[in-house]
Amino acid sequence: MAAADDLAFDPWDPAFVSDPYPAYAELRERGRVTYYEPTDQWLVPRHADVSALLRDRRLGRTYQHRFTHEDFGRTAPPPEHEPFHTLNDHGMLDLEPPDHTRIRRLVSKAFTPRTVEQLKPYVSRLAGELVDALVAKGGGDLLTDVAEPLPVAVIAEMLGIPESDRAPLRPWSADICGMYELSPSEETAAKAVRASDEFSAYLRELIAARRKNPGDDLISGMIAAHDEDDVRLTEQELISTAVLLLNAGHEATVNSTVNGWWALFRNPDQLAALRADHSLIPSAVEELMRYDTPLQLFERWVLDEIEIDGTTIPRGAEIAMLFGSANHDPAVFAAPDRLDLTRTDNPHISFSAGIHYCIGAPLARIELAASMGALLEKAPTLRLAAEPERKPNFVIRGLEGLSVEVG
């Protein structure tokens, strides 16, 4: 185990947030695990360890299925944060078996590969319309004009949220996701609580309407889904799952889109190769997700003592798996800091792994390929109009905007 006293790893330093990859290289050189006192976490930077720990059942996204807060040596969240935790803690991302298994199995019945595949024409048409509008005005903000509206509209359409109700979805999501950053402020928590209350109230009404008049949508499908013992999702599980699908269903796609195009603009040889050969789009999507990972860190609680490279990590500790570092590990990726759209051996872990592997990964790939294809076809002269600002967030990595010009 290496000490972290002089680490370049500093999730609150704008210079680090702007480019964390050199600090990750230092972490990987130091060893397989490093204790980081500011967040009371054990940082795991190497691909092999991250990949293995994502599948290790001695770790969990929660501990409350086995321990009380007191048993686990942790303090319960403040009561005023309760609406956020009620919403968050009943979604399958933050549950462990058997609840996770039951909910994921039921959701999967309504979220099948066939359902996703049937969305392809809708996704392609919507991407084309958004890019047409961008081209018509000679450019704009790729974030707000294309990257955000596409996945928000797609997942809202899947869930059956009427178009007239969609405006608050992205702000609600952004406020809730603020709680996934390291040591969020009280202001961030207050925004998350308010968004959790408002989003939950909206979905409670929508679910009630779908119970009376089911439609051909995910919420209706989840209401109807049941397991072999006729066990169904509770109302809170329905609400939490719908929020999770919406948040996870667009957050990574939005950031992958703008991070990806910013990377392409900084690597003009790769952009030129992509423009010359659109068949590179599938491998480009994978490489851009690896190169500048939208979710940089994922946490797990240690439910049973584990050992990493001779270091014993006790029950009750928290492990921070560094996805961005794992995706740049030279033990797995040749020349990891080089963007290579032809990279074929690309076992990135941007969609996680194990039982919490992203259920929406196939949809994200369809959306990313659709927007990339539409931009390459309809805006072949797309260029950067202004240097973008990086969002101050570390865990969820994105840009404040990406100003582009066409023509």
N, C-alpha and C positions, 0 to 999 in steps of 0.2 A: 504494500500500500504506500502511495506517495502522499506527502503532506501538501496542503493546498495554500500555504501561506503566501507564496509568491506567484500564484497562477495568473495567467492572462485571462482566464475564464471569469467574466464579470457580467452577469445578465442585465445589470443596470447601467452599464457603460455604453453610450451611444456608438463609440468606435467598435466595441466588441459586437454589438447588435448588428452594426453595418456589415461586418465581415467576421463571423465567429470561427471560420475554418482554420486559420493559423493556430488559434488557441486550442482547437480540437486536436490538431496534430501534436501539440505539446502534451496534451492530456494522454493521448495514445502512447506517446513515447515514455511517459512517466510510469505507466503501468495499466493494469486492467481495471482497477477501481481506486477512486480517490475520495476521501471524505471532504465535503465542502461545508464548512461551519456556518456561513451566512444563511443557508437554507436548511441546515441540519439534514443533508442528503448525501448519499453515496453516489458519485458520478460514475457511470459505466460508459466508456467511449468506444470500445471496439466492437466490430460487427459480430464476430462469433459469440461474444458474451451477450450482447443485446438480443440477438436472434434466439439464443438458448433461454435466456431469462424470460422472454415473452411467452415461452411455452412451459415455464417452470411453475408447477402448481403449488410450490411453497411460497409463491408470491401472489398477491391479489390486488385488484383495483380497490377493493374495500376490505375491511377486517370485521365489519359489524355482523357478518353472518356467523362469526365464531367468537368474537370478544366484545365486551363493552369498551367504551372509551377508557374507563379506569383500568380495566384488565390489561389493556394494550399500552398503558402509559401515555395516553393522549388526552387532550382537553376537548370536550365537546364544543362544537361551533357555537358562537353567540346566538341567543334566541332570536335576535332581530334578523339573522341570516336564514332563518328557518324556511321561508318560501323557496329560496334558491336550492337549499339542500334537499327539501322534499321533492322538488322537480328533478334535480340532478341524480339523487340517490335511487330513484325508481326506474332509471333508464338502464338498458342492458350493458352500456359501456362501463358503468360503475357498479355492476353486480357480479357476483360469482355464482357458480353452481350451488344449489340446483335452480335458483331463480333465473340466473342468466341463461341456462340451457333451455328452460321452459319458454322464456320470452323470445329468445332468438329463434327457436323452432317455430313458434307461432308467427313471428314477424316474417320469417322466411317463406311461409306459405303465401303471404301476400306480396312478397318482394322476390319473385322468382326470376331466373335468367330470361325466361320467355317474356315476362312483363317488361324487363329492361330492354330487351332486344326490340320489342314492339315500339319503344319510344324513339328509336333511331330516326325515323322520318320527321317526327315532331322536333327533335333536337336539332337536326340539320336545317330544317326550315327556319326555326327561330334564330339559330346562329347566323344564317344567311341574311335574315331581315335586320338583325342588329348591326351586322357589318355593312349592309347597304346604307343604313342610316348614318353610320360613321363616315362612310365614303362620300355620301351626298353633301355633308357639311365640311368636307375637306380635312377631317380629323377630329380630335377631341381627347377625352380621357378614356383610355382603354379599360380602366377599372370600372368606372360607372356606366360606360356606354355598352360594354360587351361582357367583361368578366363577371360582374355582379348579376345583371339581369338574367343571363342565360340559366345558370344553375338554380337561382331562386325560383324562376318561373317553372323550371322542369320539376323540381321537388314539390312545389306548391301544386302543380297540376297533378302529380302522382297522388298527393295526399287528398286532393279534392278541395283545396282552399280556393274560393272564388277570386277572380282577378281583382275585383273591387276591394278585397280584404288584404291584399298582399303588401301594401306600402310599409306597414310596421314590421314585417318579418325580418328584414335585414337589420334594422336598428335593434330589435329585440335580441336577435342572435348575437350581434356584436357586443351588446351589454352583458349578456349571459356568459359569453366566451371570455370576457375580461377576467373572470374568476379563475380561469385556468392558467393565468400567468403566475410567476413565483411571487409570493408575499403580496397579494393585491391590496390596494389601499382601501380605506373605509368608503371613500367616494365611489370606487369601483364596485365594492360590495353593495352599496346602496342602489346603484344603477342596476346591478344584476338582480337584486331582490325585487325592484319595481318591475323590471322586464319579466321576471318569472311570474309575478302576480298577474300581470296583464296578459301574457301569452297563455297562461293556464286558464284564465277566465274565458278568453276567446275560444280556446279549444274545447272547454267544457260545454259551451253552447253549441259548437259545431258537432261534437260527438253526439249530443242529445238530438240534434237535427238528423244526423245520419242513422241513429237508432230507429227513428220514426220512418225515414225515407232513405234507405240504403242506396248508394250509387256504385258506379264502377271505379272505385278509388281505394287507395291504401287504407284510409281510416275505416271505411266500410268493411274492407277485407279483414282488418285487424279486429273489428268488433265481432265479425262472424267467425273468426278463426278459433279453434279449440283443439286440445290434444286428445289422446285416446281415452282419457278419463273425463272428457268434457270440461276440462279446466280452461277458463278463458282469462284474458287479460283483465285486471281490475281497471277501474276508470283512471286511477292515478298512473298505472303502468301504461295505459293508452296515451295519456297526456304526455308523460315523460318520453315515451318512445317517439311520438310525433315530433316533439321538440328536438330530440336527438337526431332523428332522420333529417329534419330541416337544417339544423346547425351543421351537422357533419356532412350533410348532403350538398352543402354549397361552400362552406368555409374553406376547405382544402382546395376545391376547384377554383375558387376566386383567386386565392393566393398563388396557386400553381400557374394560373394563366399569366398574371402580371410578373411574378418572379421569372417565369419562363421567357416571356418576351423581353424583359430587361436583360436576361442572360444572352439571348440571341442578338440583341443590339450591341452588346459588349463583345460578341464573338462573330464578327461579320462574315468570316469564312464559313462558319457553320450555318448561318442564316442564308448565305448564298447557295450552299449545297442543298438546303431544304427547299429553297425557291426553285432550284433546278430539278429537284426530284421529290415530288409530293409523296412518293411511296415510302419515304423516310418518316412520315408522320407517326406511325405507331411506335417506332423505336425512339423518336424524338420526345414523345410524351413521357416515356419511361425515363429517359436520360435527364430531361429537365426536372422531373420530380426528384430524381436522385441528386442532381447537381446543386439545387437550392431548395432544400426540403421544406415543405410548408408547415409541418409540425416538427419542431426541433427536439422536443423533449417529451417523454412519456413516463409517468410515475407508477410505481408499484410499492405496496406495503409488504414487508417481510413477515409472513405469517408463521413460518418456522425457520429457525436459524439456518443460514446458508454460509458457504465458504467460497470466496473468490480469490484465487491465486494466493492461498495461504492466509487470507484475511477473513476472520469470522465476523459476519454481519448478523447482529442479534435480532430476535423477534421484536417487532415494534419499530424497527428502523424503516426508513424510506429510501428507495432506490430511484435514481433519476437516470433513465436510459436515454442516451443522447443519439437520437435518430440521425441528426445532421452529421455528427461525427462518424457514426457507423457507415453512413452512405459515402464517406470519403476515406474509408479505411484502405490503405494500399495493400493490405494482406488479401483483400477481396477484389478490389477494382484497380486495373492497370491505369497508371497516370490519373488518379482520382480527381485531381484539381483541374483537369482538362475537360472541357465540354466536348463530347464526342457523340454526335447524333447517330452514328453507325454502330455504337456499342451494342453488342448482342448478349454478352454475358453480364447481365445487369440485375443481380438479386437484391435490389434496394428494398428497404423495409419501410418505405413511406406510408404504406397502408397497414403497418403493424404486422402481427403474426400470432399464431396460436388461436385460442378460442375467441379473442377479441379482434381478429382480423376484420378489416373494414367491410361490412356487408354491402356497402355502396360502391366498392371499388370498380365493378364493371360499368356502372353508370358514370362515375367520374371519368373513366377512360373515354367513354363515348362523347361526353361533353367537351373534354379537352381536345380530342381529335376533331370534333365538329367545328369548334371555334377557330382552331389553328387552320383547318382546311379552308374555311370561309375567308379568313384573313389573307391566306396565301393566294387564293383564287381571285378575290374581289379587290384586294388592296395590295397588289404586288410591289408597290413602291412605298409601302408603310415605313415610316422612319420616326426616330425619336425627335420630339420637339423641345423637350427640356429635361434636364437631369432630374430624376425622381427623388423624393424623400422617402427614407425607410421608416416604417412605423416603429414606435419605441418598444413595441412588444418583442419579447424574445421567443417565448414558447410557440406562439402562432406567428409565423414569419410572413410579412407582407409589406406592401408599399402603400403610401398615402394616396398615390395615384400614378398613372403612367401616361403622360401627355404625348400624343403622336400626331403626325401629319400624313396626309395622303396626297399624291399627285405632285 
